[in-house]
Amino acid sequence: MDTYKQEQALFAENAELLKALAHPVRLCIVKGLIEKGCCNVSTMQECLDLPQSTISQHLGKLKAANIVTAERQGLEVIYRVHNEKVKQIIEILF
């Protein structure tokens, strides 16, 4: 139990990361972004067959958890996974 006291911040950080991933749509988004490298919401919408607003809400949670980044390119916003720990987790899961 001494480990928990010593590394409490790390446990909390990892728990938040897992909470952000703990939804089927978010897992699918992250897995797809890892496979494609990057993507916009319109492409995700075609793959997931969900409303753009739903996908945007999930992307907002992933951005807040520092799992994905967003980069504006003209009129599009391109998303990509930048968290290496998340890439490892997805590789293990799938």
C-alpha positions as YAML, in Angstrom:
chain: A
units: angstrom
residues:
- id: 1
  name: MET
  ca: [0.00, 0.00, 0.00]
- id: 2
  name: ASP
  ca: [2.97, 2.32, 0.32]
- id: 3
  name: THR
  ca: [3.11, 2.43, -3.47]
- id: 4
  name: TYR
  ca: [-0.30, 4.10, -3.65]
- id: 5
  name: LYS
  ca: [0.72, 6.85, -1.25]
- id: 6
  name: GLN
  ca: [3.95, 7.46, -3.13]
- id: 7
  name: GLU
  ca: [2.39, 7.45, -6.60]
- id: 8
  name: GLN
  ca: [-1.12, 8.74, -5.88]
- id: 9
  name: ALA
  ca: [-0.92, 11.40, -8.61]
- id: 10
  name: LEU
  ca: [0.04, 8.79, -11.21]
- id: 11
  name: PHE
  ca: [-2.85, 6.53, -10.19]
- id: 12
  name: ALA
  ca: [-5.26, 9.49, -10.41]
- id: 13
  name: GLU
  ca: [-3.92, 10.49, -13.84]
- id: 14
  name: ASN
  ca: [-4.26, 6.95, -15.20]
- id: 15
  name: ALA
  ca: [-7.76, 6.60, -13.75]
- id: 16
  name: GLU
  ca: [-8.85, 9.79, -15.55]
- id: 17
  name: LEU
  ca: [-7.34, 8.50, -18.78]
- id: 18
  name: LEU
  ca: [-9.22, 5.22, -18.47]
- id: 19
  name: LYS
  ca: [-12.47, 7.05, -17.65]
- id: 20
  name: ALA
  ca: [-12.13, 9.09, -20.82]
- id: 21
  name: LEU
  ca: [-11.65, 5.92, -22.87]
- id: 22
  name: ALA
  ca: [-14.41, 3.99, -21.09]
- id: 23
  name: HIS
  ca: [-17.11, 4.48, -23.72]
- id: 24
  name: PRO
  ca: [-17.60, 2.38, -26.88]
- id: 25
  name: VAL
  ca: [-17.83, 5.40, -29.19]
- id: 26
  name: ARG
  ca: [-14.72, 7.03, -27.75]
- id: 27
  name: LEU
  ca: [-12.81, 3.75, -28.03]
- id: 28
  name: CYS
  ca: [-13.90, 3.49, -31.65]
- id: 29
  name: ILE
  ca: [-12.88, 7.10, -32.38]
- id: 30
  name: VAL
  ca: [-9.45, 6.63, -30.81]
- id: 31
  name: LYS
  ca: [-8.86, 3.29, -32.52]
- id: 32
  name: GLY
  ca: [-9.86, 4.79, -35.87]
- id: 33
  name: LEU
  ca: [-7.62, 7.81, -35.41]
- id: 34
  name: ILE
  ca: [-4.67, 5.59, -34.54]
- id: 35
  name: GLU
  ca: [-5.27, 3.46, -37.64]
- id: 36
  name: LYS
  ca: [-5.75, 6.43, -40.00]
- id: 37
  name: GLY
  ca: [-3.29, 8.81, -38.39]
- id: 38
  name: CYS
  ca: [-5.71, 11.72, -38.49]
- id: 39
  name: CYS
  ca: [-9.29, 12.45, -39.47]
- id: 40
  name: ASN
  ca: [-12.02, 15.11, -39.51]
- id: 41
  name: VAL
  ca: [-15.48, 14.86, -37.95]
- id: 42
  name: SER
  ca: [-17.23, 14.32, -41.29]
- id: 43
  name: THR
  ca: [-15.16, 11.22, -42.00]
- id: 44
  name: MET
  ca: [-15.79, 9.92, -38.49]
- id: 45
  name: GLN
  ca: [-19.50, 10.54, -38.94]
- id: 46
  name: GLU
  ca: [-19.54, 8.37, -42.08]
- id: 47
  name: CYS
  ca: [-17.71, 5.53, -40.31]
- id: 48
  name: LEU
  ca: [-19.66, 5.66, -37.06]
- id: 49
  name: ASP
  ca: [-23.09, 6.49, -38.50]
- id: 50
  name: LEU
  ca: [-23.74, 8.92, -35.63]
- id: 51
  name: PRO
  ca: [-24.79, 12.58, -35.63]
- id: 52
  name: GLN
  ca: [-21.96, 15.08, -35.87]
- id: 53
  name: SER
  ca: [-23.00, 16.62, -32.55]
- id: 54
  name: THR
  ca: [-22.59, 13.27, -30.78]
- id: 55
  name: ILE
  ca: [-19.12, 12.75, -32.23]
- id: 56
  name: SER
  ca: [-18.14, 16.31, -31.34]
- id: 57
  name: GLN
  ca: [-19.20, 15.77, -27.72]
- id: 58
  name: HIS
  ca: [-17.03, 12.65, -27.50]
- id: 59
  name: LEU
  ca: [-14.11, 14.45, -29.15]
- id: 60
  name: GLY
  ca: [-14.48, 17.22, -26.58]
- id: 61
  name: LYS
  ca: [-14.06, 14.70, -23.78]
- id: 62
  name: LEU
  ca: [-11.05, 13.15, -25.50]
- id: 63
  name: LYS
  ca: [-9.48, 16.60, -25.97]
- id: 64
  name: ALA
  ca: [-10.12, 17.51, -22.33]
- id: 65
  name: ALA
  ca: [-8.33, 14.31, -21.29]
- id: 66
  name: ASN
  ca: [-5.36, 15.20, -23.54]
- id: 67
  name: ILE
  ca: [-5.88, 12.10, -25.64]
- id: 68
  name: VAL
  ca: [-6.47, 13.84, -28.97]
- id: 69
  name: THR
  ca: [-5.39, 17.14, -30.44]
- id: 70
  name: ALA
  ca: [-7.24, 19.26, -32.95]
- id: 71
  name: GLU
  ca: [-5.63, 21.30, -35.72]
- id: 72
  name: ARG
  ca: [-7.52, 23.65, -37.99]
- id: 73
  name: GLN
  ca: [-6.71, 23.26, -41.68]
- id: 74
  name: GLY
  ca: [-8.78, 25.76, -43.62]
- id: 75
  name: LEU
  ca: [-12.42, 25.02, -42.85]
- id: 76
  name: GLU
  ca: [-11.69, 21.57, -41.41]
- id: 77
  name: VAL
  ca: [-10.54, 20.53, -37.98]
- id: 78
  name: ILE
  ca: [-8.24, 17.53, -38.10]
- id: 79
  name: TYR
  ca: [-7.98, 15.27, -35.05]
- id: 80
  name: ARG
  ca: [-5.17, 12.92, -34.11]
- id: 81
  name: VAL
  ca: [-4.14, 10.86, -31.10]
- id: 82
  name: HIS
  ca: [-1.02, 12.30, -29.51]
- id: 83
  name: ASN
  ca: [-0.91, 10.34, -26.26]
- id: 84
  name: GLU
  ca: [1.53, 7.42, -26.54]
- id: 85
  name: LYS
  ca: [0.14, 5.71, -23.45]
- id: 86
  name: VAL
  ca: [-3.30, 5.63, -25.10]
- id: 87
  name: LYS
  ca: [-1.82, 4.13, -28.25]
- id: 88
  name: GLN
  ca: [-0.32, 1.34, -26.15]
- id: 89
  name: ILE
  ca: [-3.63, 0.74, -24.35]
- id: 90
  name: ILE
  ca: [-5.55, 0.50, -27.65]
- id: 91
  name: GLU
  ca: [-2.91, -1.86, -29.07]
- id: 92
  name: ILE
  ca: [-3.33, -4.16, -26.08]
- id: 93
  name: LEU
  ca: [-7.15, -4.02, -26.23]
- id: 94
  name: PHE
  ca: [-7.42, -4.68, -29.95]
...
